[in-house]
């Protein structure tokens, strides 16, 4: 397989503080003012750089001279008349989302019959949730149909071609479900003026052969989102089938009407799992009804909990018939952007720097609860390998066998091996 030259860019602005020698900088509060502090520094071998509190004139940044020990200087400063506080300066970074190293690991490897990048298979998220251990221990690779309600999928992607069903494009009312059709559109409007809905991506670092000039434009802000979500499901459950249900445009907008059509279509086409990486801020009776009828029909619904960094309820994740998923960092903490709270968050899953498939036969890294949710959707497809009678209640129970972190993440962080082991124990089928 031939891969294009790499080009990486961020779709969201990232702000960082430039690197400084913080180890030699100290923040000092001197009640006697700047002149007194300058006199002190002439004795203790430090330099007063600037005031930090404007006209108040008591808080300053100073720098240790030469190789003077900061700890020694801190001790000496606190022994001086007028100095009431002294602490080291710190280097800060604000949401630095550099592309993860896995995105550059392009070594080709075989993954269940297709050639993929090693960085996709061996990425930290897959290791954290014990994906390979579950697959090798139980020899399960997923079964059934996962309906992905999203921006569509690239049907030509070599990693996904073998598992894709035809799907449906509800933004055009036609068969297909390809998100490549959006590239010919000049504008992306909310369909029918209906209630808008937002895809739950926080940011994406995209690798492609075209460059940023096209896909950094607002009308393509979510282009590739559905292909990325589908790639994560395929990573977890490589033999499960994926049905792309396109209810969103490339700019990330969609309508409640198209989402409803997609849910009913998934049910009528005998899908087994519905993966939804989006949310509404307000409750919809019709959405609740569509989900309830889907689960009554045997479908298992999973949805992302949103990226507002709040303990709020969004929909469909907040519905009692849906497994709501929050995002975790690689250190098993709640992601800074993720919504949280129990109830109704059921569990969390990795959602930072997730390497997955992207249109044009390449890969991207994503941040957001959008990319946590398909890890759970794929896990449910693995659970169906044990027993196809799995339903919403039994799936939720199996998934609750997670790594507990805090109430903010419900039952904890997804552990695929624990979930499969629990379901095997229940069914006595493994």
C-alpha positions in Angstrom: 0.0 0.0 0.0 1.4 3.4 -0.9 1.0 6.3 1.5 1.2 10.0 0.7 3.7 12.4 2.2 2.5 13.6 5.6 1.1 17.0 6.4 -0.1 17.8 9.9 -2.3 20.7 11.0 -4.6 21.6 13.9 -8.2 22.7 13.2 -8.5 24.4 16.6 -6.2 27.2 17.9 -3.7 26.1 20.4 -2.1 28.6 22.8 1.0 27.9 24.7 3.4 29.8 26.8 6.9 29.9 25.4 9.6 28.0 27.2 11.6 30.1 29.8 14.1 29.4 32.4 11.5 29.2 35.1 13.9 27.4 37.4 15.8 30.8 38.0 12.7 33.0 38.3 11.0 33.8 41.6 7.8 35.6 42.4 8.2 37.8 45.5 5.9 39.9 47.6 7.7 42.7 49.4 5.6 45.1 51.5 8.3 47.6 51.5 8.2 48.1 47.7 10.5 47.9 44.7 13.4 50.0 46.0 13.7 47.9 49.2 13.6 44.7 47.1 16.3 46.1 44.8 18.5 46.7 47.8 17.8 43.2 49.1 18.7 41.7 45.7 22.0 43.6 45.6 22.9 41.7 48.8 21.5 38.3 47.8 22.7 38.2 44.1 19.3 38.5 42.3 17.8 40.9 39.8 14.4 42.6 40.0 12.8 42.1 36.6 9.4 43.7 36.8 6.3 44.4 38.9 3.4 42.0 38.6 0.6 43.9 40.3 0.5 47.2 38.5 0.3 50.2 40.7 -0.1 48.2 43.9 3.7 47.9 43.8 4.3 44.9 46.1 4.5 41.8 43.8 7.6 41.3 41.6 9.4 38.9 39.4 13.1 38.5 40.2 15.8 36.3 38.7 18.6 34.5 40.5 22.1 35.6 39.2 24.7 33.1 38.0 24.3 29.6 39.4 22.8 30.6 42.7 20.5 27.9 44.1 16.9 28.9 43.9 16.1 27.1 47.1 18.9 29.0 48.9 17.6 32.3 47.5 14.0 31.5 48.6 15.2 30.8 52.1 17.3 33.9 52.3 14.5 36.1 50.8 11.9 34.9 53.4 14.3 36.0 56.1 14.4 39.6 54.9 12.3 42.4 56.4 9.2 43.2 54.4 9.2 40.0 52.3 6.1 38.0 53.1 6.0 35.5 50.3 8.4 34.0 47.7 7.8 31.1 45.3 9.3 29.7 42.1 7.8 30.9 38.8 6.2 28.1 36.7 6.1 27.3 33.0 2.5 27.0 31.9 0.8 25.5 28.9 -2.8 26.0 27.9 -4.4 22.9 26.2 -1.4 22.0 24.1 -2.7 19.4 21.7 0.4 18.5 19.6 -0.1 15.5 17.3 0.8 12.3 19.3 3.9 10.4 18.3 1.7 7.5 17.3 0.5 9.5 14.3 4.0 9.4 12.9 4.5 5.6 13.3 3.7 4.7 9.7 5.2 1.2 9.8 2.8 -1.0 7.9 1.4 -4.0 9.8 -1.3 -6.6 9.1 -4.4 -6.1 11.1 -7.1 -8.8 10.5 -6.5 -8.9 6.7 -5.7 -5.2 6.0 -2.5 -3.2 6.0 -2.6 -0.4 8.6 -0.2 1.9 10.4 1.4 0.5 13.5 0.6 3.8 15.3 -3.0 3.0 14.8 -2.9 -0.5 16.3 -0.3 0.1 19.0 -1.4 3.6 20.2 -1.6 4.2 24.0 -5.4 4.3 24.1 -5.6 0.7 22.8 -3.1 -0.4 25.5 -4.9 1.4 28.3 -8.2 -0.3 27.6 -6.5 -3.7 27.2 -7.8 -4.2 23.7 -5.1 -6.7 22.5 -5.4 -8.7 25.7 -9.2 -9.1 25.2 -8.9 -10.0 21.6 -6.1 -12.6 22.2 -7.5 -14.1 25.4 -11.0 -14.7 24.0 -10.4 -14.7 20.3 -13.3 -12.3 19.7 -13.2 -9.7 16.9 -16.7 -8.4 16.8 -20.0 -9.3 15.2 -23.1 -7.6 14.0 -23.8 -4.2 12.5 -22.8 -0.9 14.1 -24.8 2.0 12.7 -22.7 5.2 12.9 -24.8 8.4 12.8 -22.2 11.0 11.7 -20.8 12.9 8.7 -20.6 9.7 6.7 -17.5 7.7 5.8 -14.9 7.5 3.1 -16.0 4.3 1.3 -12.7 4.1 -0.5 -10.6 3.9 2.6 -8.6 0.6 2.3 -8.8 -0.2 6.0 -12.6 0.1 6.1 -13.7 -1.1 2.7 -14.1 -4.7 3.7 -16.5 -4.0 6.6 -18.6 -1.1 5.2 -22.3 -1.5 4.3 -23.9 0.8 1.9 -25.6 3.1 4.4 -27.7 6.1 3.8 -27.2 9.9 3.3 -30.1 11.6 5.1 -28.8 15.1 4.2 -29.6 14.3 0.6 -32.1 11.5 1.0 -30.1 9.1 -1.0 -28.3 5.8 -0.5 -24.6 5.8 0.1 -23.4 7.5 3.3 -20.2 8.9 1.8 -18.8 12.0 3.3 -16.8 12.7 0.2 -19.9 14.0 -1.5 -19.6 17.1 0.7 -16.5 18.2 -1.0 -18.5 19.5 -4.0 -20.8 21.7 -1.8 -20.0 25.4 -1.4 -22.2 25.9 1.7 -23.4 23.7 4.5 -26.8 24.7 5.9 -28.8 23.3 8.8 -31.3 21.0 7.2 -35.0 22.2 7.3 -34.1 24.9 9.8 -34.5 22.2 12.5 -32.9 22.2 15.9 -29.1 22.3 15.4 -26.8 19.7 16.9 -23.1 19.7 17.4 -20.6 16.9 16.8 -18.6 16.2 19.9 -15.1 16.7 18.6 -12.7 19.0 20.6 -10.0 19.1 18.0 -8.4 17.1 15.3 -4.8 16.9 14.1 -5.2 15.8 10.5 -2.7 14.0 8.3 -3.5 14.1 4.6 -2.1 14.7 1.2 -4.1 17.8 0.4 -2.9 20.3 3.0 -4.7 22.7 5.3 -5.9 25.2 2.7 -9.1 23.3 2.2 -10.0 21.5 5.4 -9.1 24.3 7.8 -12.0 26.3 6.3 -15.1 26.5 8.5 -17.3 24.7 6.0 -15.1 21.6 6.4 -14.5 21.8 10.2 -15.9 18.3 10.8 -14.9 16.7 7.5 -13.5 13.3 8.2 -15.3 13.0 11.5 -17.3 10.0 10.6 -14.4 8.2 9.0 -12.4 8.7 12.2 -15.2 7.4 14.4 -15.7 4.4 12.1 -11.9 3.7 12.3 -12.0 3.5 16.1 -14.9 1.0 16.0 -13.0 -1.1 13.4 -9.9 -1.0 15.6 -11.8 -2.5 18.5 -14.1 -4.9 16.5 -12.3 -5.5 13.2 -14.9 -8.0 11.9 -18.0 -6.1 12.8 -19.8 -4.4 10.0 -20.2 -0.6 9.9 -23.3 1.1 8.5 -22.6 4.8 7.8 -25.7 6.9 8.3 -24.9 10.4 7.2 -26.9 13.0 9.2 -24.3 15.7 9.4 -22.6 18.0 6.9 -18.9 18.6 6.7 -19.1 21.7 8.9 -20.5 19.6 11.7 -24.1 20.8 11.5 -27.2 18.6 11.3 -30.8 18.4 12.3 -32.9 16.5 14.7 -35.1 15.4 11.8 -32.1 13.7 10.1 -31.0 12.1 13.4 -34.5 10.7 13.9 -34.5 9.3 10.4 -31.2 7.7 11.0 -32.2 6.0 14.2 -35.4 4.6 12.7 -33.5 3.5 9.6 -30.9 1.7 11.7 -33.7 -0.2 13.4 -35.4 -1.1 10.1 -32.1 -2.3 8.6 -31.5 -4.6 11.5 -28.5 -2.9 13.0 -27.4 -4.1 16.4 -25.6 -1.1 17.8 -26.1 2.7 17.2 -23.0 4.9 17.8 -23.7 8.6 18.2 -20.9 11.1 18.7 -23.1 14.2 19.0 -25.4 15.9 21.4 -28.5 18.2 21.8 -28.6 20.7 24.6 -32.4 20.3 25.1 -34.6 17.3 25.7 -36.6 16.0 22.7 -39.6 13.8 23.3 -39.3 12.4 19.8 -35.6 11.6 20.2 -36.4 9.8 23.5 -39.2 7.9 21.8 -37.0 6.9 18.8 -34.3 5.6 21.2 -36.7 3.8 23.4 -38.2 2.0 20.4 -34.8 1.1 19.1 -33.7 -0.4 22.4 -37.1 -2.2 22.7 -36.2 -3.7 19.3 -32.9 -4.9 20.6 -30.5 -2.2 19.5 -27.8 -0.9 21.9 -27.4 2.8 21.8 -24.1 4.6 22.8 -23.6 8.4 22.7 -20.9 10.9 23.6 -21.4 13.2 26.5 -20.1 16.4 25.0 -17.1 18.8 25.4 -18.4 21.6 27.6 -16.3 20.7 30.6 -19.5 20.8 32.8 -21.6 18.6 34.9 -24.6 18.9 32.6 -27.0 16.6 30.9 -27.1 16.4 27.1 -29.0 14.2 24.7 -29.1 11.5 23.6 -26.4 10.5 26.1 -28.5 11.6 29.0 -31.5 9.4 28.1 -32.0 6.3 30.4 -31.9 4.0 27.3 -28.5 5.3 26.2 -24.9 4.5 27.4 -23.4 7.9 27.9 -19.6 8.1 27.4 -17.2 10.8 28.8 -13.5 11.3 27.8 -10.4 10.4 29.8 -6.7 11.3 29.4 -4.0 8.7 29.1 -3.2 9.2 32.8 -6.8 8.0 33.7 -8.0 11.5 34.6 -11.1 13.2 33.3 -10.3 15.1 30.1 -10.4 18.9 30.7 -12.9 19.4 27.9 -15.3 16.5 28.8 -18.7 16.8 30.4 -19.0 14.6 33.5 -21.3 13.5 36.3 -23.1 10.5 37.7 -25.7 10.1 36.8 -26.0 10.0 33.8 -22.4 9.3 32.6 -22.1 5.6 32.5 -18.4 5.3 31.9 -15.4 7.0 30.3 -13.0 6.0 27.6 -9.8 7.5 26.2 -10.5 10.6 24.1 -7.2 12.4 23.7 -4.8 12.1 20.7 -6.7 9.0 19.4 -5.1 7.8 16.1 -7.6 6.6 13.6 -8.6 6.5 9.9 -9.1 9.6 7.9 -10.3 10.1 4.3 -8.0 9.6 1.4 -6.5 6.4 2.8 -4.7 8.1 5.6 -4.9 8.8 9.4 -5.6 11.5 11.9 -5.6 12.1 15.7 -8.7 13.3 17.5 -9.6 14.9 20.8 -13.1 14.8 22.2 -15.9 12.6 23.6 -16.6 11.9 19.9 -13.6 9.7 19.9 -14.2 8.1 23.3 -17.7 6.8 22.3 -16.6 4.5 19.4 -14.3 2.6 21.8 -17.4 1.7 23.7 -19.4 1.0 20.6 -16.7 -1.4 19.3 -16.6 -3.1 22.7 -20.3 -3.8 22.5 -19.7 -5.5 19.1 -17.0 -7.6 20.8 -19.5 -8.6 23.5 -21.9 -9.7 20.9 -19.3 -12.2 19.8 -20.0 -14.0 23.0 -23.7 -14.0 22.8 -25.9 -12.2 20.2 -28.7 -11.9 22.7 -26.9 -9.0 24.3 -29.2 -6.0 24.8 -29.0 -2.5 26.2 -29.3 -3.7 29.8 -26.8 -6.5 29.7 -24.3 -4.4 27.6 -24.4 -1.6 30.2 -23.9 -4.1 33.0 -20.9 -5.7 31.3 -19.4 -2.3 30.6 -19.8 -1.3 34.2 -16.9 -3.7 35.0 -14.5 -0.8 34.4 -11.6 0.8 36.2 -13.1 3.0 38.8 -11.7 6.6 38.9 -14.3 9.0 40.4 -18.0 9.6 40.4 -17.5 12.1 37.5 -16.9 9.1 35.3 -19.7 6.9 36.5 -18.6 3.3 36.6 -15.1 4.2 35.6 -12.8 4.0 32.6 -13.5 1.3 29.9 -11.5 -1.9 30.3 -12.4 -4.2 27.4 -10.9 -7.3 28.9 -12.9 -6.8 32.2 -16.1 -6.2 30.3 -15.7 -9.3 28.1 -14.7 -11.4 31.0 -17.8 -10.2 32.9 -20.1 -11.0 30.0 -18.4 -14.4 29.5 -19.0 -15.2 33.2 -22.7 -14.2 32.9 -23.4 -16.3 29.8 -21.0 -19.2 30.5 -20.2 -19.1 26.8 -16.4 -18.5 26.9 
